[in-house]
Amino acid sequence: MVAGTGALFIVDTISGLGAVEFKTDEWGVDLAVSGSQKGLMTPPGLAFAAVSDKAWAAVEKAELPRYYFCFKAARKSQSKEPPQTPYTPAITLVQALDVAVKMIEDEGLENIHERHRLFAEATRAGVSALGLEFFARDSSRAHVVTSVWSPEGINSGDLVRLLRNEYGVFIAGGQSKLKGKIFRLGHVGYFDRFDIIIQLSALEMGLAGLGYKVDTGAGVTAALRILANG
């Protein structure tokens, strides 16, 4: 993509790593960054970076001041025997990550990728059956989250709070200029079929409670058809 130029191919894979296919070397990625709290199923607090030789050359020439977020300091510490971090490590998160990686190995990446595809398809089927509109175009809908326009007259923040407080189901609202306008249904990481069904059930009840005309059970039924054949 950027071979033969001085440009670096940089990928933000914070949500996707561990959930969808990603081939750092084969795709010629120079810098990939990720976090622990999405597909890697670990609480937030850890960051990861894969750096190519081309990117390392850029690091060596970089003049922007940095201290904590210094790749050179990290590489120096990680090259020690045994490897270390340049500053105080979040030991409990590293231990949690070790367990999560073992779970990923046991399930297998191909199975994980297929599970995320299936859950995304089921969620979208449920959303469509409720007559709701997606925020993202078909080509840009992710397997890790489904973003949906809140129905006219309903603030998505009210929906988020209702599902959390009444049903114990956590979804996310929009941010910045999309605050109050969209909501997001997650299906990344430690999810199973029944989590999808519960989320859609709560969505149906929450929308109905806020005055949206719901064909009760339509979203759940549509999702079940997908999950039953997956």
Residue, then its C-alpha position, 0 to 999 in steps of 0.5 A: m500500500v505504501a511500499g517504496t515511499g517514506a509513508l508509514f502504514i499505521v493501523d489502529t486495531i484497538s477494537g479489532l485485535g483478537a476479534v477479526e483477521f489481522k495479519t501484521d507482517e503479511w499486510g505490510v503494516d508498519l505500526a499496529v496499536s491495540g489495547s487490552q479491553k476489547g477482543l483481548m478480554t482484559p480490563p483497560g490499562l494495557a497498550f500494545a504496539a507492533v513496530s516494523d523495521k521501517a517504523w523503527a527507522a522513523v523512531e530513531k529520527a523522530e524529534l518530538p519530545r517524549y518520555y513515558f510513551c517512548f518506543k526506544a525506552a520500551r525496546k531497551s527494557q524488553s531486550k533485557e533478560p528477563p524482559q522488563t517494562p521501562y516503568t512500573p508494570a500493571i502486574t495484575l492486568v498482565q496476569a489477567l491477559d495471560v489467562a485471556v490469551k490462553m482462552i483465545e488459544d483454546e478457542g482458536l482464532e478462526n473460530i473466534h473470527e467466525r463467532h464475531r461475524l455470527f454475533a454481528e450478523a445476528t445483532r444486525a438482523g435483530v436491529s433491522a427487524l425492529g425497524l431501526e436504522f444503522f449508523a454505518r454503511d454496509s461496507s463499514r459495519a464492524h464485527v465488534v460493535t453495531s451502531v444504530w440511530s436512535p428513533e426520532g424523539i428518543n435521546s439515546g442517553d435515556l435508552v442507555r440509562l434505562l437499560r442499565n438501571e432497569y435491566g442491568v444491560f450495558i450498551a453505549g451511547g454516542q460521543s461528541k456530536l453524536k451524543g444523544k443521537i446513536f447507541r452502540l451494541g457491543h458483541v466483542g470479546y467474551f460474548d456468547r449467543f445468549d448475551i446477544i439475545i439478552q441484549l436485544s430483549a432489553l433493547e426491545m423493552g427499553l425502546a417500548g418503555l420510551g414510547y417507540k412502537v415495538d413489534t415485541g419479539a421481532g428482534v429476538t426472533a430474527a437474531l435467533r434464526i441467525l444463531a440457530n443456523g450459525 
